[in-house]
Amino acid sequence: MSYLSRLRLHFAGRFQAAPSTVNNDVTHYNNATFKPQYQLPGNANGWWNPRGNADWRLIGCTITSASRLDGTPVGHDDPVLGCVVADSDRAVPAKMVDLDPQQQLVSEIWGLEVRISDHRGRTLLSGEYETAGFIDIWDRAAGGGGDIGAGAAYQSILHTLHWGDIDGSPFLKELRDSARDGILSIKFNVDGYNMDMKSPEFTRGRVVGTIGPGRATEPKHFVRGRQFMAVASPSGNFFTPVGGINFCPAVVDESIGNITIDLGNALPTVTPGGPLVDSGTLSLAWQSTADDGTTTWSPICDIDYTGDGWYPRTAGVTELPADRVLTPEELTAIASAPLAILRTPSGGTATPATTEPASGLFLRADQFVFRLNPGERAETKLYATKFGAPYAGARVINVLDPGQLQGGPGEPPVATPAGALDFPVALTTDWNGMAPLPILGRDPGNPRGYVDGQVYGIRPMLEETVPPSAGYTFNQWDFISILLWNHFQPDEPPTWHGSLQPIFQQYANLYPVMDSFLNLADYPSVCRHRGLLLLAFSLDPENPNSMPVTRDLPNAKRRAILRWLKDVGPDGNPLLGTPPPVTLASGTPLSESAAPQPEADKIPAKPESEGLKFRGGKAMAAARRLSIISNSGND
């Protein structure tokens, strides 16, 4: 079961994401070349929100509809329809952070608590959101551009559930009883992000989502079902589908004879966060093959997506056919034939806007974002399906793929050295279509100089789909992103001037909002706030109060910081150490690290601020991608 279960609720409202944007430029990580103006607004400086605090919030989200286990809509006599979906009322806001300045397209939400509360503010349900990055970012708004016109989705689970007094809501009691594994499935779509610093809606956007029961045996971050694979257009910032409809999943329920499809992050909008584009008649169909080998699309039903308030009321989740059940003949046919969404413009003919692969094959990693210390192991589960069913005995090929990482000219190199990651090249799925992928990280050295560690991408593929001969349409975003930190050895014992000052200086540079509380680059200021820093650096990264907000601190550096803060000297302060030597006439300190730095004359000029609000950090990062994975056979 997942959020696509018949038992589900939908909600709609606003979200806020207020990241610091100083770290959008990887060269800002270089303490030696950092300038104070990089903390000022403007694309040539600190981008569009340099004093962002990384807060992520749900704002004014109301439950717009719900349905029971038998599929019947919840009536207005159920108080759940008067409830709101909110974040925590007892903790600071969650935090949204990028994995790395050279992988900004899997931004994660950390430390989020999701609640359902009634009109009196009483919590009826709360659960902790398992950290996950966004998926399937695309150029959604026809009238938008860059970050403003983008859409993306988050899918995860809610765990550690706490139920309040829900006796008055038959729906919530059914949801509680169905969450037998102690988890709920949640998916929400975000778009219409406001980057106008003069607007009262600055850093806010639209959020529309769904919550349903979850199962421990199912993937947490995607739906194991039928997968509609969009073909990429050569233009666009993030991803522009040729057929106008983005990647989306569906599930076929043979027991009740219907197909539930999620179009929430798949249909374009007229304006950012605005109404859906009228794309003509959309219909669901399956591909039939005649004896002579010719294929045709057999319509199942139309998709009613143009009704007033349809998107916020349904979050784009719809059951098809709406007025009948699938016949046994249809169920037999679609069990081994690809589905498609056909688009028929006014006065035109029906053409496929997006389809399943002809083979019905699909593979994806469940967890797809990792941070690893040298010598640390991680594991993700790879799930293979064929026409939505588990694909047992499938051969999986895993390759290093830096194609979607964002390394630009004159910037530090990405995905090197390749040998720092150890993982099996080939795997075979079990009876359930699952294969665990173990990943071991070794010390990559310091190839990026002023940026810790290295960022990598691993792309799992089913052997039958490996390009270029297979003609398979890949989702360019379906790969695993890894930040692998390098070894760090502090001075002994750790001191401010010996090991710690460069670390604190970098955070002070990149997150100027901290100067509202303390100056991280100033030893006396750090000493005055020693107790607060001890607490913040000791917290689990899942805690929204954890430092650093970016979750990009290697274990070795965290241990050194905590030890330095704890082991004070005779004056009661952490050890200061010996000041650095006098600098050379050129301005270069004698103790300057020999780690590789970009040559000054090779660092590209930063773009001017003209058009800044239309492109933004994510769009600029996307423009620096090393390459776009071509859809073999669809060029």
C-alpha positions in Angstrom: 0.0 0.0 0.0 1.1 3.6 -0.5 -0.5 7.1 -0.8 -2.2 5.7 -3.9 -4.3 3.4 -1.8 -8.1 4.1 -1.9 -7.8 5.1 1.7 -6.1 8.5 1.4 -6.5 12.2 2.1 -5.4 15.2 -0.1 -4.3 18.6 1.1 -3.3 21.9 -0.5 -1.7 25.1 0.7 1.6 26.9 0.8 5.1 25.9 1.7 8.2 28.0 2.6 11.8 27.1 1.8 14.3 29.8 2.8 17.8 28.5 2.0 20.9 30.5 2.1 22.1 31.1 -1.4 25.7 32.1 -0.8 26.6 28.4 -1.2 25.0 28.2 -4.7 28.4 29.2 -6.1 31.0 26.5 -5.4 33.9 29.1 -5.5 32.4 30.8 -2.4 33.6 27.8 -0.4 37.2 29.1 -0.9 38.1 30.9 2.2 41.2 32.4 0.5 39.3 34.2 -2.2 36.0 34.9 -0.4 34.8 38.5 -0.5 32.3 40.3 1.8 30.2 41.2 -1.2 29.4 37.6 -1.7 27.0 37.9 1.2 25.0 40.6 -0.6 21.9 40.0 -2.7 22.6 39.7 -6.4 23.6 37.1 -8.9 27.2 38.4 -9.0 27.3 38.1 -5.2 25.2 36.2 -2.8 22.4 35.3 -5.2 18.8 35.9 -4.3 18.6 35.0 -0.6 22.0 35.2 1.1 20.6 35.5 4.6 18.3 32.5 4.3 18.0 30.3 7.4 17.1 27.0 5.5 13.7 26.9 7.2 11.1 24.6 5.5 7.5 25.0 6.6 3.9 24.0 5.7 1.7 27.0 5.7 -2.1 27.1 5.6 -2.5 23.6 4.3 -6.1 22.3 4.5 -7.4 18.8 3.8 -9.4 19.2 0.6 -10.8 15.7 0.3 -10.5 12.1 1.6 -11.8 8.7 0.7 -12.5 5.5 2.7 -11.2 2.0 2.2 -14.1 1.1 0.0 -13.4 4.2 -2.2 -16.3 6.3 -1.1 -15.7 10.0 -0.6 -15.6 11.1 3.0 -18.6 13.2 3.8 -18.7 16.6 5.5 -19.9 14.9 8.7 -16.4 13.6 9.2 -14.4 16.3 11.0 -11.2 15.3 9.1 -12.4 17.6 6.3 -12.1 20.6 8.7 -8.5 19.7 9.6 -5.2 21.1 8.6 -1.9 19.5 7.7 0.9 21.4 9.5 4.4 21.0 10.7 5.6 20.9 14.3 4.0 23.0 17.0 6.8 22.1 19.5 10.0 22.4 17.6 11.8 24.8 15.3 11.1 24.5 11.5 12.5 21.7 9.4 15.6 22.4 7.3 16.0 22.2 3.5 19.6 21.6 2.3 21.4 20.6 -0.9 23.7 17.6 -0.9 26.6 19.6 -2.3 27.3 22.8 -4.3 27.9 20.6 -7.3 24.8 18.5 -6.7 21.9 20.9 -6.0 19.2 18.9 -7.7 18.3 16.5 -4.8 17.5 19.1 -2.1 16.4 17.3 1.1 14.1 18.1 4.0 15.5 17.3 7.4 13.8 17.2 10.7 10.2 17.6 9.5 7.3 16.7 11.7 3.9 16.4 9.9 0.7 16.9 11.9 -3.0 16.7 11.3 -4.8 19.1 13.7 -8.4 20.1 14.1 -9.9 23.6 14.1 -9.0 24.0 17.8 -5.4 23.3 17.1 -5.5 19.9 18.8 -3.1 17.4 17.2 -5.0 14.3 16.0 -2.0 12.7 14.3 1.8 13.4 14.1 4.6 11.6 12.4 8.2 12.2 11.6 9.1 12.6 8.0 11.9 10.4 6.8 14.5 12.6 5.1 14.2 12.5 1.3 15.3 14.6 -1.6 13.0 15.9 -4.3 12.4 13.9 -7.5 11.5 14.6 -11.1 12.1 18.3 -11.2 10.9 19.8 -14.5 10.0 23.0 -16.4 6.3 22.9 -15.3 5.0 26.4 -15.9 4.4 27.5 -19.5 4.7 31.1 -18.4 7.6 30.7 -16.0 11.3 30.3 -16.2 14.2 28.9 -14.1 13.4 28.1 -10.5 10.1 30.0 -10.6 8.7 27.9 -13.4 9.9 24.6 -12.0 7.9 21.8 -10.4 9.1 18.8 -8.3 7.8 16.2 -5.9 8.8 14.7 -2.5 7.8 11.2 -1.5 8.6 9.5 1.7 7.1 8.0 4.8 5.9 9.2 8.2 7.1 7.1 11.1 6.9 7.3 14.9 3.2 8.0 14.6 1.3 9.4 17.5 -2.5 9.4 17.4 -4.7 11.8 19.4 -8.4 11.7 20.0 -9.7 10.6 16.7 -12.9 8.9 17.8 -15.0 11.4 16.0 -13.4 10.7 12.6 -14.2 7.4 10.9 -11.6 8.2 8.3 -8.8 8.7 10.7 -9.7 5.5 12.6 -9.5 3.6 9.3 -6.2 5.2 8.6 -4.8 4.3 12.0 -6.0 0.7 11.7 -4.5 0.4 8.2 -1.1 1.6 9.3 -0.3 -1.7 10.8 3.4 -1.3 10.2 3.5 2.0 12.0 4.1 4.1 8.9 2.2 6.3 6.5 3.0 7.1 2.9 3.2 10.8 1.9 3.8 12.5 -1.4 3.6 16.2 -2.1 4.2 18.4 -5.1 5.8 21.8 -5.0 5.7 24.6 -7.6 5.1 28.3 -8.1 8.1 29.3 -6.0 8.4 33.0 -5.3 11.9 34.6 -5.6 10.9 38.2 -5.6 12.5 39.7 -2.5 10.0 42.5 -2.5 7.0 40.2 -2.4 5.2 39.2 0.9 5.2 35.7 -0.6 9.0 35.6 -1.0 10.4 32.1 -0.5 6.9 30.6 -0.6 5.2 28.4 -3.1 2.3 26.0 -3.7 2.2 22.6 -2.1 -0.4 19.9 -2.9 -0.1 16.4 -1.5 -1.6 13.0 -0.4 -1.3 10.8 2.6 -2.2 7.1 2.8 -1.2 3.9 4.6 2.3 2.5 4.1 3.9 -0.9 4.2 7.3 -1.8 5.5 7.7 -4.2 2.5 7.3 -1.5 -0.1 9.7 1.3 -1.3 9.5 4.4 0.8 10.4 7.0 -1.9 8.6 5.8 -5.0 5.6 3.8 -6.1 6.3 0.3 -7.3 3.8 0.2 -10.1 3.3 1.3 -13.7 5.8 4.0 -14.8 5.1 6.5 -17.5 8.4 7.7 -19.0 8.6 11.1 -20.5 10.9 11.8 -23.5 13.3 14.7 -23.1 13.2 17.8 -25.3 16.6 19.2 -26.1 15.5 22.6 -24.7 14.6 23.7 -21.2 16.3 24.4 -17.8 15.6 21.2 -15.9 13.6 18.8 -18.0 11.0 19.6 -20.7 9.0 16.6 -21.9 8.4 16.3 -25.6 4.8 15.3 -25.0 4.1 18.0 -22.4 3.5 15.5 -19.5 6.2 14.6 -17.0 7.1 11.3 -15.4 4.3 9.8 -13.3 3.3 6.5 -11.7 0.1 4.4 -11.6 -1.0 1.2 -10.0 -3.4 -1.4 -11.3 -5.7 -3.0 -8.8 -7.2 -6.1 -10.4 -9.3 -6.8 -7.3 -11.5 -3.8 -7.9 -10.8 -3.3 -11.6 -9.3 0.2 -11.7 -6.1 2.1 -12.3 -5.0 4.9 -10.0 -2.7 7.4 -11.6 -0.8 10.2 -10.0 -0.6 13.3 -12.3 0.2 15.7 -9.5 3.7 16.5 -10.8 3.0 15.6 -14.4 0.6 18.3 -15.8 1.9 21.7 -16.9 0.5 25.0 -15.5 -0.3 28.2 -17.3 1.7 30.3 -14.8 3.9 29.4 -11.9 1.6 27.9 -9.2 -1.4 28.7 -11.4 -4.1 26.7 -13.2 -3.4 23.7 -15.3 -2.8 24.1 -19.0 -5.7 22.9 -21.1 -3.9 20.2 -23.0 -7.0 19.0 -24.8 -8.5 15.7 -24.2 -6.3 13.3 -22.2 -7.1 9.7 -22.2 -5.6 6.5 -20.8 -5.0 3.7 -23.3 -3.2 0.4 -23.7 -1.2 -0.8 -26.7 -2.6 -3.7 -28.6 -0.6 -5.7 -31.2 -2.3 -7.3 -34.3 -1.2 -10.6 -35.8 0.8 -8.8 -38.4 2.8 -7.0 -35.7 1.2 -3.5 -36.1 0.3 -1.7 -32.9 -2.6 0.5 -32.0 -3.6 2.3 -28.9 -6.9 1.1 -27.4 -8.5 3.8 -25.3 -9.7 2.9 -21.8 -11.3 6.2 -20.7 -10.8 10.0 -20.7 -9.1 11.8 -17.8 -11.2 14.6 -16.3 -8.5 17.1 -15.2 -10.1 20.4 -16.2 -12.8 20.6 -13.5 -12.8 23.6 -11.2 -10.5 23.0 -8.2 -9.5 19.5 -9.5 -5.8 19.8 -8.7 -6.0 21.0 -5.1 -9.0 18.7 -4.4 -7.3 15.5 -5.8 -3.5 16.4 -5.7 -3.6 15.0 -9.3 -4.5 11.5 -8.0 -7.4 10.0 -9.9 -9.0 6.5 -10.3 -9.8 5.3 -13.8 -12.2 4.5 -15.3 -14.3 6.8 -13.2 -17.7 5.3 -14.2 -17.1 1.6 -14.5 -14.7 -1.2 -13.7 -12.1 -2.7 -16.1 -13.3 -5.8 -17.8 -11.5 -9.1 -17.4 -10.3 -8.8 -21.0 -8.8 -5.3 -20.3 -7.1 -6.5 -17.2 -5.6 -9.5 -19.0 -4.4 -7.2 -21.9 -2.8 -4.5 -19.8 -1.0 -7.0 -17.6 1.6 -7.4 -20.4 1.1 -4.3 -22.6 2.3 -0.8 -22.1 -0.1 2.0 -21.0 -0.1 5.5 -22.4 -1.6 8.8 -21.9 -3.0 10.1 -25.2 -3.5 13.7 -25.9 -6.1 14.9 -28.4 -6.0 18.7 -29.1 -9.1 20.4 -30.2 -9.9 19.3 -33.7 -6.8 17.1 -33.8 -5.9 13.4 -33.6 -4.8 11.4 -30.5 -1.1 11.0 -30.0 0.8 9.5 -27.1 2.0 12.2 -24.7 3.8 9.8 -22.4 4.0 6.0 -22.3 5.4 3.1 -20.4 8.4 1.5 -22.0 7.4 -1.1 -24.6 9.1 -3.8 -22.5 7.4 -2.6 -19.3 10.8 -2.6 -17.6 11.7 -0.2 -14.8 14.4 0.0 -12.1 15.0 2.5 -9.4 16.9 2.9 -6.1 14.7 3.6 -3.1 17.0 5.8 -1.1 19.0 7.8 -3.6 21.0 10.4 -1.6 23.9 9.5 0.7 26.6 11.1 2.7 29.6 8.8 3.5 32.7 9.1 5.6 35.9 7.3 4.5 35.5 3.6 5.3 31.8 3.9 5.8 29.3 1.5 4.1 25.8 2.3 2.9 23.1 0.2 1.2 20.1 1.0 -0.9 17.5 -1.3 -2.3 17.0 -1.5 -6.0 13.6 -2.5 -7.2 12.9 -3.9 -10.7 9.5 -4.2 -12.2 7.9 -5.4 -15.4 4.5 -3.9 -16.2 4.3 -3.0 -12.5 5.0 -6.5 -11.1 8.1 -7.5 -9.3 10.8 -8.6 -11.8 12.5 -11.6 -10.3 15.9 -12.7 -11.5 16.6 -9.5 -13.3 20.2 -8.7 -14.1 21.2 -5.2 -12.9 24.2 -3.2 -14.1 25.6 -0.4 -12.0 27.9 2.3 -13.5 29.4 5.5 -12.3 27.5 8.4 -14.0 28.5 12.0 -13.4 26.2 13.3 -16.2 23.8 15.2 -13.9 26.3 16.6 -11.5 26.9 20.3 -11.8 30.6 20.9 -12.4 31.3 24.0 -14.5 34.4 25.3 -16.3 37.0 26.5 -14.0 35.4 24.8 -11.0 36.7 21.9 -9.0 36.4 18.5 -10.7 33.6 16.1 -9.8 33.4 12.3 -9.7 37.2 11.8 -9.4 39.0 9.7 -8.4 36.6 7.0 -9.6 38.2 4.3 -7.4 37.1 5.9 -4.2 33.7 4.2 -4.4 33.4 0.4 -4.3 30.1 -1.2 -5.4 29.2 -4.3 -7.4 28.9 -3.8 -11.1 26.3 -6.6 -11.5 23.5 -7.8 -9.3 20.5 -10.1 -9.7 17.1 -9.3 -8.1 15.5 -11.7 -5.7 11.9 -13.3 -5.9 10.5 -9.9 -5.0 12.4 -8.0 -7.7 14.7 -6.4 -5.2 18.5 -6.3 -5.1 20.5 -4.6 -2.3 23.2 -2.4 -3.6 26.1 -2.0 -1.0 28.4 1.0 -1.4 31.7 1.4 0.3 33.4 4.8 0.4 37.2 5.2 0.5 39.1 8.3 1.1 38.9 10.3 -2.1 41.7 12.6 -1.1 41.1 16.3 -1.6 40.5 16.7 -5.3 38.3 19.8 -4.9 40.7 21.6 -2.5 38.5 24.0 -0.6 35.4 21.7 -0.7 35.4 18.7 1.5 35.4 15.3 -0.3 33.9 14.5 -3.6 30.5 14.1 -5.2 29.6 11.0 -7.3 26.7 9.5 -9.2 25.8 5.9 -9.6 23.2 4.8 -12.2 21.7 1.3 -11.9 20.2 -0.1 -15.1 18.5 -3.3 -16.1 20.8 -5.2 -18.4 18.1 -5.3 -21.1 17.9 -1.5 -21.1 21.6 -0.6 -21.3 22.2 1.9 -24.1 22.7 2.4 -26.9 21.1 -0.6 -28.6 18.1 -1.1 -26.3 16.0 2.0 -27.3 14.9 2.5 -23.8 13.7 5.8 -22.4 15.5 6.6 -19.2 14.5 9.0 -16.5 17.7 11.2 -16.2 17.0 11.8 -12.5 16.9 8.1 -11.5 20.4 7.8 -10.2 22.1 7.7 -6.8 24.0 10.8 -5.5 26.8 10.4 -3.0 28.9 12.9 -1.1 32.0 11.1 0.0 34.1 13.0 2.5 37.9 12.9 2.7 40.1 12.0 5.6 40.7 14.8 8.1 43.4 14.8 10.8 43.2 17.7 13.3 46.2 19.1 15.2 46.8 17.4 18.6 45.1 18.6 20.7 42.7 20.5 18.4 43.0 24.3 18.5 41.3 27.2 16.9 44.4 28.3 15.0 45.5 24.8 14.2 42.4 23.1 12.8 39.1 24.7 13.7 39.3 28.3 12.4 39.1 27.4 8.7 36.0 25.2 9.3 34.2 27.9 11.3 35.3 30.6 8.8 33.7 28.7 5.9 30.4 28.4 7.7 30.5 32.1 8.6 31.1 33.0 5.0 28.4 30.7 3.6 25.6 31.3 6.1 25.7 35.0 7.1 22.3 34.7 8.9 24.3 33.1 11.8 25.7 36.6 12.7 22.3 37.3 14.2 23.4 35.0 17.0 27.1 34.7 16.9 30.1 35.3 14.7 31.4 31.9 13.8 34.6 33.4 12.4 35.4 35.1 15.7 37.1 33.1 18.5 35.8 35.2 21.4 32.2 35.0 20.0 32.5 31.2 19.6 33.8 31.0 23.2 30.9 33.0 24.5 28.4 30.6 22.9 30.4 27.4 23.6 27.4 25.7 25.4 25.0 26.4 22.6 27.5 25.1 20.0 28.2 22.0 22.1 24.5 21.2 22.1 23.9 21.9 18.4 26.9 19.9 17.2 26.0 17.0 19.4 22.4 16.6 18.1 21.4 14.0 15.6 21.3 15.3 12.0 17.6 14.5 11.9 17.0 17.1 14.6 16.1 20.5 13.1 18.4 22.2 15.6 21.4 20.2 14.5 24.5 22.1 13.2 25.6 22.6 10.6 22.3 23.2 8.9 23.7 21.7 5.6 24.5 18.3 7.2 27.8 18.4 5.3 30.2 18.0 8.2 32.4 14.8 8.1 32.4 12.7 11.3 36.1 13.5 11.8 35.5 17.2 11.8 32.5 16.9 14.1 34.5 14.9 16.6 37.3 17.4 16.5 34.9 20.3 17.0 33.1 18.6 19.9 36.4 17.6 21.6 37.7 21.2 21.2 34.6 22.7 22.7 34.7 20.2 25.6 38.4 20.2 26.5 38.8 23.8 27.6 42.1 25.4 28.8 42.9 27.0 32.1 41.0 30.1 31.1 37.8 28.1 30.7 37.8 28.5 26.9 38.6 26.1 24.1 42.3 26.1 23.1 43.4 29.0 21.0 46.7 27.6 19.7 49.4 29.4 17.9 48.4 32.2 15.5 49.2 31.7 11.8 52.5 33.0 10.5 52.9 36.4 8.8 51.7 36.4 5.2 53.9 36.9 2.2 54.0 40.2 0.3 51.7 38.6 -2.2 49.1 38.1 0.5 49.4 34.3 0.6 49.9 32.9 4.1 53.0 30.8 4.6 50.7 28.1 6.0 48.4 28.2 3.0 47.3 24.6 2.1 48.9 23.1 -1.0 45.5 21.6 -1.9 44.5 22.2 -5.5 42.8 25.5 -6.2 41.2 26.7 -9.4 43.5 29.1 -11.4 42.2 32.6 -11.0 42.2 33.3 -14.7 40.1 30.2 -15.4 37.3 31.1 -13.0 34.4 32.2 -15.2 32.9 35.6 -14.7 29.7 35.4 -12.6 26.5 36.3 -14.5 25.0 39.7 -13.9 21.9 40.1 -11.8 19.7 40.9 -14.9 17.1 38.1 -15.1 18.2 36.7 -11.7 14.7 36.1 -10.3 13.8 34.0 -13.3 16.7 31.6 -13.3 17.8 31.2 -9.7 20.2 28.7 -8.0 18.6 25.4 -9.2 18.3 26.6 -12.8 21.9 27.9 -12.8 23.1 24.6 -11.3 21.2 22.7 -13.9 22.8 24.7 -16.7 26.2 23.5 -15.4 25.4 19.8 -15.7 28.2 17.8 -17.4 25.8 16.2 -19.8 22.2 15.1 -20.3 21.6 11.4 -20.5 20.3 10.8 -24.0 17.2 8.8 -24.4 18.6 6.1 -26.7 16.4 5.5 -29.6 14.5 8.7 -29.1 17.0 11.2 -30.4 
